[in-house]
């Protein structure tokens, strides 16, 4: 472990088989998948910043400690469904919108793109970008 960065090198493993490709890169599972908690935290932070709100304001409205909200935004803590409801309510954004943005970020990170052929839900699909 690189103690100065708090990350593991490419061959190191811990806990549930999570590793990084290089120091400072996004942690990935053994299957190369991004951790959802990091994507969720990123979406929540972007949403808050777009609203011009501080961590303190949102943590007070959500009734969650400032430190814990910060850890959720940085992807260091998993947000329970109850906590996600509280944060989304404080941000005045539907959970479905937050989860849609997480899904889009995940698809982009996996090298996928969304193709919408028509306006109907049945015609929407996510396909490999090649």
C-alpha positions in Angstrom: 0.0 0.0 0.0 1.2 3.5 -0.8 0.9 5.2 2.5 1.1 8.7 1.1 -1.9 8.2 -1.2 -3.8 5.5 0.8 -4.2 3.4 -2.4 -3.0 0.0 -3.5 -0.9 -0.8 -6.5 -2.1 -3.0 -9.4 -1.3 -6.4 -7.9 -2.6 -5.7 -4.4 -5.9 -6.9 -3.2 -8.0 -6.4 -0.1 -11.4 -7.2 1.3 -13.8 -8.0 -1.6 -11.2 -8.2 -4.3 -11.1 -4.5 -5.0 -7.9 -3.0 -6.6 -6.7 -0.1 -8.5 -4.9 -0.2 -11.9 -2.4 2.5 -10.8 -2.1 4.6 -7.7 -4.7 7.3 -7.7 -6.9 5.7 -10.3 -10.6 4.7 -9.8 -10.9 1.5 -7.7 -12.4 -1.4 -9.7 -13.6 -4.8 -8.8 -12.0 -8.0 -10.2 -14.3 -7.7 -13.2 -13.1 -4.1 -14.0 -16.4 -2.5 -12.9 -16.5 0.9 -11.2 -17.8 1.1 -7.7 -21.3 2.5 -7.7 -20.8 4.4 -4.5 -18.2 6.5 -6.3 -20.5 7.2 -9.2 -23.4 8.0 -6.9 -21.3 10.3 -4.8 -20.1 12.1 -7.9 -23.7 12.7 -9.1 -24.8 14.0 -5.7 -21.8 16.4 -5.5 -22.4 17.7 -9.1 -26.1 18.2 -8.3 -25.3 20.1 -5.1 -22.6 22.3 -6.8 -24.9 23.1 -9.7 -27.4 24.4 -7.1 -24.7 26.5 -5.6 -25.2 24.9 -2.2 -22.7 24.0 0.5 -22.2 20.7 2.2 -23.3 22.3 5.4 -26.6 23.5 3.9 -27.4 20.1 2.4 -26.3 18.1 5.4 -28.6 20.3 7.6 -31.5 19.9 5.3 -30.9 16.1 5.0 -30.3 15.8 8.7 -27.1 13.9 8.2 -23.7 14.9 9.5 -21.5 17.0 7.3 -18.6 14.6 7.6 -20.8 11.6 6.5 -22.3 13.5 3.6 -18.8 14.4 2.5 -17.7 10.8 2.6 -20.8 9.8 0.6 -20.0 12.4 -2.0 -16.4 11.2 -2.2 -17.5 7.6 -2.6 -16.0 6.5 0.7 -19.3 5.5 2.3 -22.3 3.6 0.8 -25.5 5.6 1.0 -28.4 3.5 2.3 -31.8 3.9 0.6 -33.0 6.0 3.5 -30.0 8.3 3.3 -30.4 8.6 -0.4 -34.0 9.6 0.1 -33.0 12.3 2.6 -30.2 13.7 0.4 -32.5 13.8 -2.7 -35.2 15.5 -0.7 -32.7 18.0 0.6 -31.5 18.6 -3.0 -35.1 18.7 -4.2 -34.3 16.2 -7.0 -36.1 13.0 -7.7 -34.3 9.8 -6.8 -35.0 8.5 -10.3 -33.1 11.5 -11.8 -30.1 10.8 -9.6 -30.1 7.1 -10.4 -30.6 7.9 -14.2 -27.5 10.1 -14.0 -25.5 7.4 -12.2 -26.6 4.9 -14.9 -25.5 7.2 -17.7 -22.1 7.8 -16.0 -21.7 4.1 -15.5 -22.5 3.4 -19.2 -20.0 6.1 -20.3 -17.3 4.6 -18.0 -17.9 1.2 -19.4 -17.5 2.5 -22.9 -21.2 2.2 -23.8 -23.4 4.8 -25.4 -27.1 5.3 -25.3 -29.0 5.2 -28.6 -32.6 6.5 -28.6 -34.3 5.5 -31.8 -37.7 7.0 -31.0 -39.4 8.5 -28.0 -40.9 5.3 -26.7 -39.3 3.5 -23.7 -39.3 0.2 -25.6 -37.1 1.7 -28.3 -34.3 2.9 -26.0 -31.3 0.7 -25.7 -27.8 0.7 -24.5 -25.3 -0.8 -27.0 -21.6 -1.4 -27.0 -19.6 1.4 -28.6 -17.3 -1.1 -30.4 
